[in-house]
Amino acid sequence: MSASQGPVGGSARLNTRVAHNARVWNYWIGGKDNYEVDQTVGDQVAAMFPVIRDVARADRDFLGRVVRHLTADRGVRQFLDIGTGLPTLDNTHEIAQRIAPESRIVYVDNDPIVLVHARTLLTSTPEGATDYLDADVHRPDSIVEGAAATLDLGEPVAVMMLGILNFVLDTGKAQDIVRRIMAAVPSGSYLVLTHPTTEADLGGEGNIEAMKFWNENATPPITARSRAEITAFFDGLEVITPGIVPCSQWRADAGSPAVLPQFGAVAVKP
């Protein structure tokens, strides 16, 4: 276990009077680290867009399947998890180190309540390492610099960006963030991404009004993107099977998982 790095760009102050994404997401997946305001807004969004709870759980399940696949089947031993969110059951390092104890993981977030709980993420096997960076996704160079204290950026890294680029409202800026981070990691590295969409064939129309309500009543503001816009995040990378699909259906364990308006994909850097 390594010590948490100091703030990179600094966190916003904890505000329990306004609903916050990390806490609402925690509420949707059955966690306890949330407040009444988060529950109220979460319930309202879920009333407008009932599949949102399923999306939250599917996104979390996707993380587990991806980390297991990359660790067990592709030999990945380093993970840069950007937009960590609140700790819950089976965090990235727990899954990876269960398979490969020498795995090294850096978590990145700048939500003050996540920072409060960061100690939970700073557990590790003796062979591996975990670290937490208090850093903003809008400053990718700072993230890379901080991660280099724990990760060997000369070796492949799985860059995890689950449900984080939807908080970068400008699509060009979001694409630039991905490009800069992936440029800093070597061939054989992976980009893992989930992102909400408005695509009608996935039931995404409901995201429009739900996100409008969210942006008026909670923080940070959020956006959904089209299939084409999400596909563009993988420019220059090789998307692995089964491609860019609803995260619920990415290498699903069994059965016929529901179609949900949240894309998920994994790509490797040539």
N, C-alpha and C positions, 0 to 999 in steps of 0.2 A: 504494500500500500504506500502510495506517495502522498505527500501533503497537498492540499488544495492550493492552486495558484491564487494569487491576489487578483482583484478585479481587473478585467480588461475592458475598459470603456465604462465600467460601473453599472450596477443594477439600478432599476427604478426603485423607489421606496415602496414598501409593502402598503397596499391600500385595501382594506377589508370592506370598504363601502361600495366598491364597484366590482362587478363580476369579472373574473380573470380566467383566461382560457385554460391555464394549467389546472386550476382548481375545478372549473366546470367539467373539464375532461375527466378529472379524477372522480367527480361525482357520477358522471355517466357510466364509468366502468365499475362503480360500486365501492370507491375508496372513501376514506374518512377525512381526508385533508382538504376540506372545503368549508365554506361559510354559508349562512342562510341566503345571502345575496346571490351566491353562485348557484345554489339549489333553485332559487326562484327563477333566475334567468334560464338555467338549464332546463327546468320544467316547461317554461314558455317556449323555448326553441324546440324542445321535443314534442310539444303539442302542435306546433306548426309543421314540424318535419320529423315524424315519428321514427324514421329509420336512423336518426342520428345516434341513438344509443347503440344500435347494431354496428354502425360505422365505427364508433369508438372502440368497441370490443374487437371488431374485425381488424382494425389497425394494430391493436396490441397483439393479436394472434399472429398477424403477418410478421411482426418483429421477431417473434419466437421462431417461426418457421425459417425466416431468412437467416438468423444468426446460427441456427442449427445446421442449415445447409452450407453456409459459407465456412463454418468451422469444421464440420465433419467431412464434407464432400469436396471442398475446394481448398482446404488447408490454410484459411485465413487465421491469423493470430493477432491482428491489430484492428481495433475499431475506434472510429471517431464519431461519436453519437451527438449530433448537433440538434438542439431543441429537445433535450432530454425529457422534460416534464417531471412530474412528481414520481418518486420511487414507488413501485408496486411489486406485485409478485413476479418473479423471474425477470429481473432487469438484464440488460445486455451482458454485463460482466458475469452474472451468475450462470446464464445459459452457456456462454462461450467457455468459461473456466471449468464448467462441469465436464465439458468434452475435452478441452485442452487447457490444463491448469496454467500453462505458461502464457496464456493470452493477456494482452495489454489493452486497456480500454480508457479512453478519455471522454468524459461527458462534458457537454457545453450547454449552458443556459444562462439567461440573465434575468430570470424571474426571482425576486427576493424570497418567495416562499419555497422555491426549489432549492435555493442556496441554504435555507434553514435546514432542509432535510438532506443536504448533500452528504452528511456523514454516513447515511445509509448506503450511499453509492460508493463510498471509499473503503469498502471491504474488498479483500482480494486473497487469492491463494498465495502462499509464500513464493511460488514460482513465477507468478504474474504480477500485474500492477493495475491499479485504477487511479484516476485523477479526475478532478472537476475544475473546469474553467468557468469563471463568471465573465461571460463574453457575449457580445451581440452578433447575431448572424450577419448584420449589415457591415461588419468589419472582418471579412474573411482572412485578411492577412494577419490580423492579431490572433485569430483562432489557430491558424497554422503555426505561428510562432510559439504560442503557448503549448500547443499539442506536442511540439517537437521536444519538450522537456521530458515527455514520457514515452512517446512513440518514436520508432526509427523510421523516418520518412524516406529512407533508402529502400525499405521493404514494403510490400503491398499493405494497403490499409483499406478497410471497408468504411466508406463515408456514409453514415446513416443520417438521412434528412427526412424523417417521418413527420408529416404534418407541420412543417416549419416554413416552407417557401410560400405557403398561402398567407403568411403574415408579412411577406414582402410584396407590397401592393403593385409596384411597378414591375412589369414582366421583364423588361430589359435589365433592370437591376438584379432581379432574381436569377436570370440566366447568367449574368456576369459573376455573381457569387458562386454559382456552381462551377463555372469555367475556372475561376481563380483557385478554388479549393482543389479541384481535380488536377489542375496543372501542377500543384505542389506535391502530388503523390505519384509514385512510379507506375510503370506498366504492370498489369496484374492486379491493380487496385480496383475497387468496386464502388459504384454509386448505388445506394439503396434509397428509394424515394416513395413516399405516398403523398397524395394531393387530392383535395376535393374537386369535383367537376360539376358543371351544369349540363353535361351531355344528356339529352332526353332519353336515349336508349338505356341509360343506367339509372333513370329516375332522378336526374340531377336538377330538374326545374325547381324542385322544392328548396334547393339551396339558395335561390335568389332572394325570396322574401325572408327566409330564416336568417341569412347573412345580413340583410338590411336591418332587421330587428337587432341582431347581435351588435352591429356597428353603432347603433344608436344607444345601446344599453350596457355594453361591456367593452373590455379591452383585452388585447390589442385588436385593431380592426383587421378584418379578414377578407379574402377574395377566393373565388373558385376560378378554375381555368378550363379551357376546352381541351379536347384530346390532342389537337395539334400543338397547342401551347405547352402541354405537359411533355409531349414527345420531344419537343425541341430542347428540353433540359438534357437529353441524352445524346445530343449532337457530338459526333466524334467518338462515341462509346459503342460497344457492342452489347445490345440488350439480350439477356439470356432467356431461355425458354421458361415460362410460356409467354413472354412478351409484356406489353403494357396492358394490364387487365385490372378488373376490380380487385382490390387487395384481398378481398374475401376468397377469391378464386385462385390466387397465386400459390401453386403447388399445395392446394388444399389437401388436408389429411385424408378425408373420406367424404362420401355422400355427394350431394349436389348443393354446394353453398350458394347462398342468395347473391343476386347481382346488386351491388351497392355503388352509390355515386362517389367512390373514393378509389382513384387509381393507385396501383402499386406496381413497382417494377424494380429489377436489379440489372445493372449493366457493368461490364468489365472494361477497363481501360486497356486498349491494345498495347 
